[in-house]
């Protein structure tokens, strides 16, 4: 298994996550075909075969892919066969919902530190973690051996905090603030932004495109 193929694009990475979702639902099945994966995800069978060929020799013509082997290979390639430690910055409404979400831990993502700028929150606990002040962030990132950071802070603070995190040694950021973060240090690490406003704008756009006279496909 070529577990760390640097040539895989972010788009291919997203498709691998989607294939893995399908395989989780197929656990009982011994094998799966590229056609059935393609149908479930909404891409061509040729695309599936190209994506999976980059993982090594996993499929047999006429037989398909072994579900267990394929799921393991995808997990290795995505880097989710291992545990990841993350700090969370900005312990407000969204953070509280994320902290209650069991899916992160089930997938090997562990939130190991909470940080906030609000003095009223510092020292209080959530999910057995004590909220720490921002002054401790850089030192604690190292103590906690955190590699990832989740940003659930207002937009105006996001870029500066991302810059601090990148210089503190954080290797990747999941950003929930609806702003694009580009600062000198963050250009060296991956940032994935979850912008729900953009998602709903895209939904409105697609619904409008279908119902309007000018349908562009
Ligand atoms: P919130 O106000 O409930 O929480 C924000 C937290 O960040 C607070 O605890 C605040 O003290 C802390 N904070 C503010 N400035 C800080 C700084 N400089 N350093 C450290 N901590 C700081 O807000 P929320 O609803 O949880 O939203 C957080 C972010 O996620 C926002 O950018 C928001 O736009 C985005 N978002 C929220 C939702 C949602 O459903 N709540 C959905 C999508 C996106």
Boltz pocket constraint, residues with backbone or C-beta under 6 A from the ligand:
constraints:
  - pocket:
      binder: B
      contacts: [[A, 89], [A, 90], [A, 91], [A, 92], [A, 93], [A, 94], [A, 95], [A, 115], [A, 116], [A, 117], [A, 118], [A, 121], [A, 134], [A, 151], [A, 152], [A, 153], [A, 154], [A, 155], [A, 157], [A, 161], [A, 176], [A, 177], [A, 178], [A, 194], [A, 196]]
      max_distance: 6.0
